[in-house]
């Protein structure tokens, strides 16, 4: 593997990286998280750690809001407004137009709703187009939808989606940052190309939000979904969000027409009538405890300047790649993540035939990344709490694991994904 040199990064020593930590404008954010001693956590792109404010917030919701106000809390503490209130905050993180983002359901369910709505908005076009290697659940939801609809609707998966845009494509469905490699699409250019072909674009932002700068309104994005438990640190299974551009909201027809997406949910009429705006995409009663936890993570993220986050992310990744090349360049690792910062998100991925065993050996020694079948080691670099010295120390452990041959032990030989 070709290693980056120190020419662009300076001399790569632990002391030099420690000096960067001392000058880091984001350094104070690390103290806002619960991070176990002796652990280097490089899996925030899969599940973010617990913000220190979260347990107290959840306890307050349970003891004071639920415990004292009981059912009155829906109005006294505006539980009913949580989907739109937290959605508006996420809208700021993704650069969305005002009143275009709502928190509801899971990423998969939101994807299903918006794909169905997109097909409805492009009558005569029957193809959902996506790329090879897209996140599996996105593919599964599209497969299920097209099977349900029938009538010639299809999901087409290709290596070059822009080259496959044609008069049959209703919606182009893409994940902004690839979950395996960390490669990132040019959102503005892709969206423009799809529009020129008459198609809508639906972006999955699950590996983008809170990690890379986003400007959905400026990029004229149509539709987007994303999760709350990765870089937003909303907790396991945190509610997801969806975005609908203002120009599309009046024509949005969700296939799931639940009571809270009704224009008058508390009138309890027997016939569905869609709420105005993006609120029509809400389906059922909001999960208050989960939303309260997510709001803590979102509020924390809003306090961090995105320009600083991105600059640190870029440097962390460059140093990680350079150090792996320097320390483990002869160990068979193949870099999957683009070296060009403009083409990657906030993770670094390598392929190795013994990837599962190597990752298990790293985790045993306190370096927590993750593995994706068949051979991918992923290292998430969340700038809010990952330090520069963490990169040095993680690669040092990787070097020792490879030199010591621990990963070759039989107990690490079973290949299965780490949950």
C-alpha positions in Angstrom: 0.0 0.0 0.0 1.4 3.4 -0.9 1.8 5.4 2.2 1.3 9.2 2.5 4.5 10.9 3.5 5.1 13.3 6.2 5.8 16.1 3.8 2.2 17.4 3.8 1.4 16.4 7.4 4.6 17.3 9.2 6.7 14.8 11.2 4.4 12.1 12.4 5.4 11.5 16.0 3.2 11.0 19.0 4.5 14.2 20.5 3.6 16.1 17.3 0.1 14.7 17.4 -0.2 15.5 21.1 0.7 19.1 20.2 -2.2 19.1 17.7 -4.5 18.0 20.5 -3.3 20.8 22.8 -4.2 23.3 20.1 -7.5 21.6 19.0 -10.4 24.0 19.2 -12.7 21.0 19.6 -10.8 19.3 22.4 -13.3 20.4 25.1 -16.1 18.4 23.4 -14.4 15.1 24.3 -15.3 15.8 28.0 -19.0 15.9 27.0 -19.0 12.1 26.4 -18.8 9.0 28.5 -15.7 7.2 27.2 -14.3 4.2 29.1 -10.7 4.3 30.3 -8.4 2.2 28.2 -10.6 2.3 25.1 -9.9 4.1 21.8 -13.3 4.3 20.2 -13.3 4.3 16.4 -16.8 3.1 15.8 -18.8 6.2 16.2 -19.8 5.8 12.5 -21.8 2.8 13.7 -22.9 3.8 17.2 -21.9 7.1 18.9 -21.0 7.1 22.6 -23.2 8.5 25.3 -23.2 12.3 25.8 -22.9 12.9 29.5 -26.1 15.0 29.5 -28.2 12.2 28.1 -28.8 10.1 31.3 -29.9 13.2 33.3 -32.2 14.3 30.5 -33.8 10.9 30.2 -34.2 10.7 34.0 -35.9 14.1 34.0 -38.3 13.1 31.3 -39.2 10.0 33.2 -39.4 11.4 36.7 -40.7 14.9 36.1 -42.4 15.1 32.8 -43.9 11.7 32.6 -44.0 11.0 36.4 -45.6 14.3 37.4 -47.4 15.6 34.4 -48.5 12.2 33.1 -50.6 12.6 30.0 -50.6 16.4 30.4 -46.9 16.2 29.3 -48.0 16.0 25.7 -48.9 19.7 25.9 -47.1 20.9 29.0 -43.7 19.7 27.8 -44.6 19.7 24.1 -44.0 16.0 23.5 -46.3 16.3 20.5 -44.0 18.8 19.0 -40.8 16.7 19.3 -40.8 15.4 15.7 -40.9 18.8 14.2 -38.7 20.5 16.9 -35.9 18.0 16.7 -36.3 17.8 13.0 -35.8 21.5 12.7 -32.5 21.2 14.6 -31.3 18.4 12.3 -32.4 20.6 9.4 -29.8 23.1 10.5 -27.2 20.5 10.5 -27.9 19.3 7.0 -28.4 22.8 5.5 -32.0 22.1 4.7 -34.7 24.7 3.9 -36.8 25.7 6.9 -39.7 23.5 7.8 -38.5 20.6 5.7 -37.1 18.1 8.1 -39.0 15.9 10.6 -37.9 13.1 12.9 -40.0 9.9 12.5 -39.7 6.1 12.3 -36.5 4.4 11.2 -34.3 5.2 8.2 -35.7 2.1 6.4 -39.3 3.1 6.9 -38.6 6.7 5.9 -36.8 5.5 2.8 -39.9 3.4 1.9 -42.2 6.3 2.3 -40.1 8.7 0.2 -39.4 6.2 -2.6 -43.1 5.5 -2.9 -43.9 9.2 -2.9 -41.1 9.8 -5.5 -42.6 7.2 -7.9 -46.0 8.8 -7.5 -44.5 12.2 -8.4 -42.9 10.8 -11.6 -45.8 9.0 -13.3 -44.7 7.2 -16.4 -41.3 6.5 -15.0 -40.9 3.1 -13.3 -37.3 2.8 -12.3 -35.5 3.3 -9.0 -31.9 3.6 -9.9 -29.0 3.0 -7.5 -25.4 2.0 -7.4 -23.7 -1.3 -6.8 -22.6 -1.6 -3.2 -25.3 0.7 -1.8 -26.3 0.0 1.8 -28.2 -3.4 1.9 -31.3 -2.2 3.7 -31.8 0.6 1.2 -31.7 -2.1 -1.6 -34.1 -4.3 0.4 -36.7 -1.6 0.9 -36.6 -0.7 -2.7 -36.9 -4.3 -3.7 -39.9 -4.8 -1.4 -41.6 -1.6 -2.7 -41.2 -2.5 -6.3 -42.5 -6.0 -5.7 -45.5 -4.6 -3.8 -46.3 -2.1 -6.5 -45.8 -4.3 -9.5 -47.0 -2.6 -12.7 -43.5 -2.7 -14.2 -41.7 -0.9 -11.3 -38.1 -2.0 -11.0 -35.0 -1.4 -9.0 -31.9 -1.2 -11.2 -28.4 -1.4 -9.7 -25.5 -0.3 -11.8 -21.8 0.6 -11.3 -22.2 4.1 -13.0 -25.6 5.5 -12.0 -25.1 8.9 -13.7 -24.3 7.1 -16.9 -27.5 5.1 -16.6 -29.9 8.1 -16.1 -32.6 8.0 -18.7 -36.3 8.7 -19.4 -37.3 5.6 -17.4 -35.7 6.7 -14.1 -38.1 8.2 -11.6 -35.7 8.5 -8.6 -32.0 8.1 -8.1 -31.4 6.6 -4.7 -27.9 7.0 -3.3 -26.0 6.9 0.0 -24.0 10.1 0.3 -21.1 8.4 2.1 -20.6 4.7 1.3 -20.8 2.6 4.5 -17.9 0.3 3.5 -15.3 2.5 1.9 -16.2 5.9 3.2 -16.2 7.3 -0.4 -18.4 10.4 -0.8 -20.5 11.6 -3.7 -20.5 15.2 -5.0 -24.1 15.9 -3.9 -24.5 19.1 -5.9 -23.2 17.6 -9.2 -25.1 14.3 -8.9 -28.4 16.1 -8.0 -28.0 18.5 -10.9 -27.3 15.6 -13.4 -30.4 13.7 -12.1 -32.6 16.8 -12.5 -31.4 17.3 -16.0 -32.6 13.8 -16.8 -36.0 14.5 -15.2 -35.4 12.3 -12.2 -35.7 13.0 -8.5 -32.8 12.2 -6.1 -33.2 10.6 -2.6 -30.1 10.8 -0.5 -29.3 8.6 2.5 -27.3 10.8 4.9 -26.8 8.2 7.6 -23.0 8.3 7.3 -22.9 12.1 6.6 -25.0 14.0 9.1 -22.8 15.3 11.9 -19.7 14.2 10.0 -19.4 16.3 6.8 -20.8 19.7 5.8 -24.1 19.4 4.1 -26.1 22.1 2.2 -29.3 20.4 1.0 -31.1 23.6 0.1 -28.2 25.1 -1.8 -27.7 21.8 -3.6 -31.4 21.7 -4.6 -31.8 18.3 -3.0 -35.3 16.7 -3.4 -35.5 14.1 -0.7 -33.3 12.7 2.1 -33.3 10.3 5.0 -30.8 9.6 7.8 -30.4 8.0 11.2 -29.7 9.5 14.6 -27.5 6.9 16.3 -24.2 7.3 14.4 -22.4 10.7 14.4 -25.5 12.4 16.1 -25.0 10.2 19.2 -28.7 9.7 19.8 -28.4 6.2 21.2 -29.0 2.7 19.9 -32.0 2.6 17.6 -32.5 6.4 17.8 -35.3 7.8 15.6 -34.5 8.7 12.1 -35.3 11.8 10.1 -36.5 12.7 6.6 -36.2 15.8 4.4 -38.6 17.0 1.7 -37.8 20.1 -0.3 -40.5 22.8 0.0 -41.3 22.6 -3.7 -42.3 18.9 -3.3 -44.2 19.0 0.0 -47.7 19.8 -1.4 -47.5 16.8 -3.8 -46.0 14.4 -1.3 -48.2 11.3 -0.9 -46.9 9.0 1.7 -48.0 5.4 1.5 -48.3 5.3 5.3 -51.0 7.6 6.3 -51.0 7.5 10.1 -53.0 9.6 12.6 -50.2 12.0 13.4 -49.7 12.9 9.7 -53.4 14.0 9.6 -54.3 17.6 9.2 -56.3 17.4 12.4 -55.0 14.4 14.3 -57.1 15.1 17.4 -60.3 15.5 15.5 -60.2 11.8 15.0 -62.0 11.8 11.7 -62.6 8.6 9.9 -61.1 9.8 6.6 -57.4 10.6 6.2 -56.5 14.2 5.2 -52.8 15.0 4.9 -51.3 17.6 7.1 -49.6 20.6 5.5 -45.9 20.5 4.7 -43.5 17.9 5.9 -45.6 17.0 8.9 -47.6 14.7 6.6 -44.7 12.4 6.6 -45.1 11.6 10.3 -47.0 8.4 10.9 -47.5 7.5 14.6 -47.0 8.6 18.1 -43.5 9.8 18.6 -41.1 7.8 20.9 -40.6 10.5 23.5 -37.7 8.9 25.5 -35.7 8.2 22.3 -36.4 11.6 20.9 -35.2 13.2 24.2 -31.9 11.4 23.9 -31.5 12.3 20.3 -32.2 15.9 21.0 -29.3 15.9 23.5 -26.9 14.6 20.8 -28.2 17.0 18.1 -27.9 20.0 20.5 -24.3 19.0 21.2 -23.5 18.7 17.6 -25.0 22.2 16.9 -22.5 23.7 19.3 -19.6 22.5 17.2 -18.5 24.6 14.2 -18.9 22.3 11.2 -15.8 23.9 9.4 -13.7 22.9 12.4 -15.2 19.4 12.5 -14.5 18.8 8.8 -10.9 20.2 9.0 -10.1 17.9 11.9 -11.8 14.9 10.3 -9.7 15.4 7.1 -6.5 15.6 9.1 -7.3 12.6 11.3 -8.0 10.4 8.3 -4.9 11.6 6.5 -2.8 10.8 9.5 -4.4 7.4 10.0 -3.8 6.4 6.4 -0.2 7.6 6.5 0.6 5.8 9.8 -0.9 2.5 8.6 1.2 2.8 5.5 4.3 3.7 7.6 3.8 1.0 10.3 1.9 -1.8 8.5 2.7 -1.2 4.9 4.0 -4.7 4.4 1.1 -6.4 6.1 -1.3 -6.7 3.2 -3.8 -3.9 4.0 -5.5 -2.4 0.9 -6.8 1.1 1.4 -10.5 1.4 0.3 -11.1 5.0 1.3 -10.2 7.8 -1.2 -7.0 9.6 -0.3 -8.6 12.8 -1.7 -10.4 14.4 1.2 -13.0 15.9 -1.1 -14.1 12.3 -2.0 -14.4 10.8 1.5 -16.5 11.1 4.6 -15.2 10.6 8.2 -14.0 7.0 8.2 -11.0 5.0 6.9 -11.5 1.5 5.6 -9.0 -1.2 4.7 -9.5 -4.6 3.1 -7.5 -7.6 4.5 -8.2 -11.3 4.0 -8.0 -11.8 7.7 -10.0 -8.6 8.5 -12.4 -10.2 11.0 -9.6 -11.8 13.0 -7.5 -8.6 13.0 -10.5 -6.5 14.2 -11.3 -8.9 17.0 -7.7 -8.8 18.1 -7.8 -5.0 18.1 -11.0 -4.9 20.1 -9.5 -7.2 22.7 -6.8 -4.6 23.1 -9.1 -1.7 23.5 -9.2 -0.3 19.9 -12.8 -0.6 18.9 -13.5 -0.3 15.2 -15.7 -2.7 13.2 -15.8 -5.3 10.5 -18.0 -5.6 7.4 -18.0 -8.9 5.4 -16.2 -10.2 3.7 -12.9 -8.4 4.5 -13.4 -4.8 5.5 -12.0 -3.1 8.6 -13.7 0.2 9.3 -12.4 3.0 11.6 -14.8 5.8 12.3 -13.1 9.2 13.1 -15.6 11.3 15.0 -13.9 14.7 15.5 -15.9 15.6 18.6 -14.1 13.1 20.8 -11.3 11.3 18.8 -7.9 12.8 19.5 -4.9 12.9 17.3 -3.0 10.8 19.7 -5.7 8.2 19.5 -4.8 7.7 15.8 -1.2 7.2 16.8 -2.0 4.8 19.6 -4.5 2.8 17.5 -2.0 2.2 14.7 0.6 1.3 17.2 -1.7 -1.5 18.5 -2.5 -2.5 14.9 1.2 -2.8 14.3 1.8 -4.9 17.4 -1.2 -7.2 16.5 0.3 -7.8 13.1 3.9 -8.3 14.3 2.8 -10.6 17.2 0.6 -12.7 15.0 -2.1 -12.8 17.6 -4.7 -12.4 14.9 -3.7 -15.8 13.5 -4.9 -17.6 16.6 -7.7 -20.0 16.0 -10.1 -18.3 18.4 -10.1 -15.3 16.0 -10.7 -17.4 12.9 -14.5 -17.3 12.6 -15.7 -14.8 10.1 -18.8 -13.0 11.0 -19.8 -9.3 11.2 -19.4 -7.4 14.5 -22.8 -6.0 15.5 
